[in-house]
Amino acid sequence: MRRTALASLLAATTALTLAFAVPSRAAEDAVVIPAPTVDASPATGIQTAVIAGGCFWGVQGVFQHTVGVVNAVSGYAGGTKATADYQTVSSGRTGHAESVEIKFDPKKISYGKILQIYFSVAHDPTQLNRQGPDSGTQYRSAIFTTSDEQKKVAEAYIAQLNGAKVFSKPIVTKVGALEAFYPAEAYHQDYLTLHPNQPYIAYNDIPKVENLKKLFADNYIEKPTLVSASKATN
């Protein structure tokens, strides 16, 4: 698991061994999927989406390279404030999932487009309680909705994709209302950008950003929108 990776940033050989212990499809395999037929209504003002899809390093990295995303923060959702820390969440017994809170401008990107990127390149939604080399409920696929409309869009899209059989297995993503989001520790933020050569990142996560650029060229930005930059301007 990635737990040992963080303790010492991994010895290269250990990291590569973990990276290649992929149960089904490698992280660089993206799936071309149709856009959602049901999307959120046009809106003004910054909106919030919270999603979970395995290690938050890669999911955050993808959306930091996405047009219309004002900020993408790694953190925890699904559990309580008392257990919202990395070591405790890593036990897999807190109810939390490693998640990313996405603040976005709906005039530049819709909620449905965010979900399309999430299902297509950010993670594999058919893996149950795991993602690539990482296993445990904290790595589950989940959408934490902030409104009834988001719930409607997410559930309709999952039904659409399952009906079209765009994946070889059924989608296991759970949809539920967001109760709270807790930002992760500072050393987790902007991790992909700060550690692009770390073996785990290079094998599992950099390909996700490359697939975003390839499959969603109109939604891709070269310069990432970093948490550190957002804090510096506030």
Secondary structure, DSSP 4 states (H G I P E B T S, - for coil): -THHHHHHS--HHHHHHHHT--SSS-TT-----PPPSS-PPP--S-EEEEEEES-HHHHHHHHHTBTTEEEEEEEEESS-GGG-SHHHHTTT-SS-EEEEEEEE-TTTS-HHHHHHHIIIII--TT-SSEETTEESGGG-EEEEESSHHHHHHHHHHHHHHHHHT-SSS----EEEE---EEEPPGGGTTHHHH-TTSHHIIIIIHHHHHHHHHH-GGGB-SS---HHHHHHH-
